[in-house]
Amino acid sequence: MILHRFAWAAGWLASSTGAGVSTTLNAEDAYLHVGIKSGGVALDGEGKYGSNVPDPTKPWAEKAITLDAYGYHGMNVLDNGTGTVAGGSPAAVPQNDSFDIVGATIRAQYDSIVLDAGGQYEWHSHPYQGSAATSAPSGAVIPGVPDYTSARALVGWGELDYVVWPWFVPGVRAEYTIGSAEVTSQFDMLHVIPGVAMLVRPNIRVIVTGDFEAASGAPPAGSWAPAGGEIVSPTTGTKFEAETVTATAAVAF
C-alpha cells in the first residue's frame, strides 16, 4: 500500500499441471496488480479520513471510485488426450499451453448505489485436447493427433447493487463472453443474473439468484461451464434459456 490510496501486488509462482501429467514444474507464472481509490474511506482504513465513514448512520455508504488493472502470464501443462487407447491403459501426453491475461475493473459508489464493471482479454496457445490413439485390427496402435489450435476470449461484466437496508441488497449482474479458436470459429454467451442478498437473522445470510443465458455456438471443448454457463447452444443461430433459480444460506456460529 502506498499513501493509503494506491495498492499493488506482484507474484512469481510455479506453473500448474493437469491430472496424470508427469513433468517437472517450471516457475513461469507471474502476475501484477495495481489499484487506486479516490474518495470515501482509504483502502487501508488509515491516513486521510482513516476508517471514518461519511455518515455513521449508513456505514456502508460513501462516494468513491476505485480503479484496478492486472496482468497474468502463465503456463498450463495439459494432457492432450492423444495417448489414450480404447481398452488399454491411458497414458497422459503433456502439452504446454502458455497463456496471457490482461484486465481492468472499476468500482463506483454513490452512497447506497454500487456499480462494479470490468473487462478481460485472455489468450491461450494450445488449450484443447486432440484425438485419442486407437487400436487397429492388426493390434497396432494408431497414434492420436494433437490439436495445436490457439484460442482467445474477451469478457466484459457489470453489476449494479443497491443497499435498500443493511440487511436487504438487491442487484443484477451481466456477463458477456466472446471467444474464437484461431479464425475458424467464433462463439459468444450473454449471462444475466438478477438476485437479492438478505440477512434474515444476525447470523444467517440468504442469497437468491436467477440465471438467464443466451449463446451462439459453443467453445471447441463443447461446454460453457468454464465461463460459468450452463446453456447448451445450437451450432447455428442463437438460443436463450432461463436456467435456474438458486437459494444459498450461510450460517455463522
C-alpha positions in Angstrom: 0.0 0.0 0.0 1.3 3.5 -0.9 -0.1 6.7 0.7 -3.3 4.9 1.8 -4.9 5.1 -1.7 -2.6 3.1 -4.0 -2.4 -0.7 -3.8 -0.2 -3.0 -5.7 0.7 -6.7 -5.7 3.1 -8.8 -7.7 3.9 -12.5 -7.7 6.0 -15.2 -9.2 4.9 -18.9 -8.8 5.1 -22.4 -10.1 3.1 -23.3 -13.2 0.3 -25.9 -13.0 0.0 -29.4 -14.5 -3.1 -31.4 -15.3 -4.2 -34.6 -13.6 -2.0 -37.6 -14.6 0.7 -35.5 -16.3 4.2 -36.3 -15.0 6.5 -33.4 -15.7 8.8 -31.1 -13.8 7.1 -27.8 -12.8 8.6 -24.6 -14.0 8.1 -21.3 -12.2 6.8 -19.5 -15.2 3.7 -17.9 -13.8 3.8 -14.2 -12.9 1.3 -11.5 -12.2 0.9 -7.8 -11.4 -2.0 -5.9 -10.0 -2.3 -2.1 -9.3 -5.3 -0.1 -7.9 -6.1 3.3 -6.8 -9.1 4.8 -4.9 -10.5 8.3 -4.9 -13.0 9.4 -2.3 -14.6 7.5 0.5 -12.7 5.6 3.1 -9.0 4.9 2.5 -8.0 1.5 1.2 -6.1 0.6 4.4 -8.5 2.4 6.7 -5.8 4.8 7.8 -4.5 8.2 6.7 -6.8 10.9 5.5 -10.4 10.1 6.6 -9.0 6.9 8.1 -11.7 4.4 8.8 -14.3 7.2 9.5 -17.3 6.8 7.2 -19.1 10.0 5.9 -22.4 9.0 7.5 -22.2 6.9 10.8 -25.9 6.0 10.3 -25.0 4.4 6.9 -21.6 2.9 7.5 -21.7 1.2 4.0 -22.3 4.4 2.1 -19.6 6.5 0.5 -18.8 8.5 -2.6 -15.8 6.8 -4.2 -14.3 5.4 -7.4 -11.7 2.6 -7.4 -9.8 1.6 -10.5 -7.8 -1.6 -10.9 -5.7 -3.2 -13.6 -4.0 -6.5 -13.7 -2.0 -8.9 -15.9 -1.0 -12.5 -15.7 1.3 -14.7 -17.7 1.2 -18.4 -17.0 1.7 -22.0 -18.3 -0.6 -25.0 -18.0 0.8 -28.4 -18.8 -2.2 -30.4 -20.0 -2.9 -33.9 -21.0 -3.6 -33.5 -24.7 -5.5 -36.8 -24.9 -3.6 -38.4 -27.7 -2.2 -41.2 -25.6 -5.5 -42.9 -24.7 -6.1 -46.3 -26.3 -9.5 -47.9 -26.2 -9.3 -50.9 -23.9 -5.7 -50.1 -22.9 -4.1 -48.1 -20.1 -4.4 -44.4 -20.7 -1.1 -42.5 -20.8 -1.0 -38.8 -20.3 0.8 -36.9 -23.0 1.9 -33.4 -21.8 1.1 -30.3 -23.9 2.2 -26.9 -23.0 -0.5 -24.2 -23.0 1.0 -20.8 -22.3 -1.5 -18.0 -21.7 -1.6 -14.3 -21.1 -4.4 -12.3 -19.4 -4.9 -8.5 -19.0 -7.9 -6.8 -17.5 -9.2 -3.7 -15.7 -12.1 -3.0 -13.3 -13.9 0.0 -11.9 -16.0 0.2 -8.8 -18.1 3.3 -8.4 -20.2 4.0 -5.4 -22.6 6.8 -4.7 -24.0 6.4 -1.2 -26.1 3.2 -1.4 -25.7 2.6 -5.2 -22.7 0.4 -6.2 -21.5 -0.3 -9.7 -18.8 -2.9 -10.5 -17.7 -3.3 -14.1 -14.7 -4.6 -15.9 -13.2 -6.3 -18.9 -10.6 -9.0 -19.5 -8.7 -10.3 -22.6 -7.3 -13.8 -22.5 -5.1 -15.7 -25.0 -4.1 -19.4 -24.9 -1.6 -21.0 -27.2 -2.7 -24.7 -27.1 -5.7 -25.3 -24.8 -7.5 -28.1 -26.5 -7.2 -31.9 -26.4 -6.5 -33.7 -29.7 -7.9 -37.0 -31.0 -7.2 -40.2 -28.9 -5.0 -43.0 -30.1 -6.9 -46.1 -31.4 -6.2 -49.8 -31.9 -6.0 -51.1 -35.4 -7.5 -54.6 -36.3 -3.9 -55.8 -36.6 -3.3 -54.9 -33.0 -1.1 -51.9 -33.8 -1.7 -48.6 -32.2 -2.6 -45.7 -34.4 -1.3 -42.5 -32.7 -3.6 -39.7 -31.8 -3.4 -36.3 -33.4 -2.7 -33.3 -31.1 -4.6 -30.1 -31.5 -2.4 -27.0 -31.6 -5.3 -24.6 -32.1 -4.9 -21.3 -30.2 -7.8 -19.6 -28.6 -8.7 -16.1 -27.3 -11.6 -14.6 -25.3 -12.9 -11.2 -24.4 -15.0 -11.0 -21.3 -17.0 -7.9 -20.1 -19.1 -7.7 -17.0 -21.1 -5.2 -14.9 -23.0 -5.5 -11.7 -25.4 -2.9 -10.1 -26.4 -3.2 -6.5 -28.5 -1.0 -4.2 -28.4 -1.2 -0.4 -32.1 -0.7 0.5 -31.4 -1.6 4.1 -28.2 -3.1 5.6 -29.9 -6.5 5.6 -31.6 -6.3 2.1 -29.5 -5.7 -1.0 -31.0 -6.4 -4.5 -28.8 -6.3 -7.6 -28.3 -7.6 -11.1 -25.1 -8.8 -12.9 -24.5 -9.2 -16.6 -21.6 -11.0 -18.2 -20.7 -11.2 -21.9 -18.1 -13.6 -23.3 -16.9 -13.7 -26.9 -14.3 -16.2 -28.0 -12.6 -17.6 -31.0 -10.5 -20.6 -31.9 -7.9 -19.5 -34.5 -10.0 -17.8 -37.1 -12.3 -20.7 -38.0 -14.9 -20.5 -35.2 -16.4 -17.8 -33.0 -18.8 -18.1 -30.1 -20.4 -15.9 -27.6 -22.6 -16.0 -24.5 -24.6 -13.5 -22.5 -25.2 -14.3 -18.9 -27.7 -12.2 -16.8 -28.0 -12.9 -13.0 -30.6 -10.9 -11.0 -30.6 -11.6 -7.3 -31.0 -10.3 -3.7 -28.9 -10.8 -0.6 -30.8 -10.8 2.7 -29.7 -11.1 6.3 -32.7 -12.9 7.8 -31.1 -13.1 11.2 -27.9 -11.5 12.5 -26.0 -14.8 11.8 -27.9 -16.1 8.8 -27.5 -14.7 5.3 -29.6 -15.9 2.3 -28.9 -15.1 -1.3 -31.4 -15.8 -4.1 -30.3 -15.6 -7.7 -31.8 -16.3 -11.2 -29.8 -17.4 -14.2 -30.7 -16.4 -17.8 -28.4 -17.2 -20.7 -28.2 -16.7 -24.4 -25.5 -18.1 -26.6 -24.5 -18.5 -30.1 -22.3 -21.5 -30.8 -20.1 -23.2 -28.2 -16.4 -23.4 -27.5 -14.5 -26.3 -29.1 -14.4 -28.0 -25.7 -18.2 -28.3 -26.1 -19.3 -26.7 -22.8 -19.8 -23.2 -21.5 -19.1 -24.4 -17.9 -15.6 -22.9 -17.7 -17.3 -19.5 -18.3 -19.9 -20.1 -15.6 -22.7 -21.0 -18.0 -25.0 -24.0 -18.3 -26.6 -23.3 -21.7 -26.4 -25.9 -24.5 -26.2 -23.6 -27.6 -27.0 -24.6 -31.1 -24.4 -25.0 -33.9 -26.3 -22.2 -35.8 -28.3 -19.3 -34.6 -28.8 -18.1 -31.0 -30.5 -19.9 -28.1 -32.0 -18.3 -24.9 -32.7 -20.3 -21.8 -33.9 -19.5 -18.3 -31.6 -21.9 -16.4 -32.0 -22.0 -12.7 -33.2 -20.2 -9.5 -30.7 -20.8 -6.7 -31.0 -20.0 -3.0 -28.0 -20.3 -0.7 -27.7 -19.8 3.0 -24.6 -19.0 5.1 -24.7 -19.5 8.9 -22.2 -18.2 11.4 -22.0 -19.6 14.9 
